[in-house]
Amino acid sequence: MKEYSVISNSTPLIAFIKKNELSIIKKLFNKLIIPKAVYDEIVNVPKSLENEIEILESEIKKEWILIKKIKNLKFAELNLGRGETEAINACLEVNEPLLLIDEKKGRNIAKSLKIPVLGTLGILTLAKKRRLKEGKQLQENLDDLIKGGFYLSSEVILSFLNNLKK
């Protein structure tokens, strides 16, 4: 199996923290890199994410989530949020990057730079392939994401549901 340097934007990370399922990401990837801007987005978010911040801090102390200060923004003006911009730039600083990102515009920019991407539902699909989760659990995860206000296009939802049948 190919070994990736996995870098995450805030959205997939928050989705798994809220479901108390960061262990899935840990089992799939062993190490996770988050740019400093992504860390700042999570801990400085205006909404109350106190529990999520505690979970994140605890996992950082275990040293499987690493905060990376981006040395050089090769692409500083991507017309994205600071977290997405740093996450894409972080991928350019490591060997074999894999970017965890959900936002369509950021995904498209990453793909144009030949950076492989995986979103929250892609992570769940991979968890099914590796037998970490079953189809019914994944359906529940999807339902919880939608009920929690997580935006997913109908195209993404249909693709995910079709993958569950395989």
N, C-alpha and C positions, 0 to 999 in steps of 0.2 A: 504494500500500500504506500502511496506517495505521501511524503511528509511535507506539510505546509506550514508556513508562518501565518497563523490565523490572526487577523486584525478585525476588531469589531467597532462598528458605529454604535451609537447609544440605543437605537430602537430595538434591535434583537436582544441586546443585553438586558434592557429593562423588561422586555416581554418574558424572558426566562426567569429573571429575579422575581417578578411579580407572581409567577406561578410556582415559585420555590423549586425551580427545576434547573438551576445552574449546573447541577451535577451532570445533566445530559451533555452540555457543552464540554464540561471537563472530561467526560468519558470519550467523547468524540474526538477531541483535539488536544488534550493534555495541558497545553499552554495557550493562553489568550493574551494578545497585546491590545491595549487600548491607548489611543493617543491622549495626551494631557487634556486636550479640548473636549474629548468625549467624557473623560472623568469629570471635568468641570461642569459640563452640561448636566450630568446626572446629579452631582452633589449640590449644584447651585440652581436647580430647577425651581421655578416659583411655586409649583404645587408641592404638597407635602409628600415626600418620598422617604421619610425618616427610616422606616423599616428596610426599604430597598437599599438605602445608603449604608445602613449597618451591615447588611448581607454582603454588599460589594466590598466594604472595608475589610470584613472578615476574610473574604476570599483573596483579597490583595495581600493580606498578612500571611496567607498560606503559600504565597509566591507562585501560584499558577496563573493568576491574572497579573500582568505586568503593565505598568504605566510607562509609555514611551514619549519622551519629549522629542518632537520632530525638529531635527537640526536644520533642514533646508526645505522650504516649501517650493518645490520645483514648479508646481502649478498653484500659485497663490490665489488667483482669481478664477474660480470655477463657477461662481454664482450659486454656491451652495452654502449651507451653514458651516460654521467653523469646524464642528466635529466631523462632518462628512469630508470637508476639504483636507483636514489633517489625516483622516483615515486613509483616503486615497493616496495622499503623499507618503504616508507611512509604508504603504505597499511598495512604493518605489525604492524604499531603503532596505528591503529585506529580500532574501532569496525565497522563491516559491511562495508568493503571497496568495492568500485566500481572504477575501473581504466579506465580512458579514454585514450586510446592509439591506434595508428594505426600500428606501426611497427610490422611486423610479428614475428620477433625473440623475442621482448619484450612481445608481447601478449602470445606467447607460454610459456615463462618463468613464466609469471604471472599466467597463467592457471595451470601450473605444481605446483604452490604454492597455488592453490585453491582460487585465487583472480579472481572474476568476472571482465570481460573486456567488453568495448564497444568502438567501433571506431567512426570516424566521420560519416560514413554512418549509423551506428547503432543508433547514436544520432538522425539523420534525420528520421530514421524509427520510433523511439520512438515518435518524434514530430508528425508524421502522426497519430500514434495510439492515441495520446492525443489530436488530432484535432488542433494542432498548425500550421500545414502546410498541404497543399493538394498535391496530386500526381504530378500535373503539376509543382508546385513550387519545389518539390523535384527533379524532372527530370532536371529542370533548375539549381538547386544547383549542381547536379552531373556534368552537362555540364560545369559549371563554374569552378568546381574543376579540371576537366580534362584539360580544356583550360589553367588554371593557373599553370599547371605543377605538380599537385598533383598526385602522383603515386598510382594507384589502379590496382590490378591484375584483369584479365578478370573474374576470378571466383568470386571475391568480387563484381564486377560491375553486373554480371548476377544475383547473389543472391539478391542484392539490387533491381534490376529491377523487379525480381519475387515478392519480398515483396511489391512493389508498386501496383501490380495487386490485392493483397488480400484485 
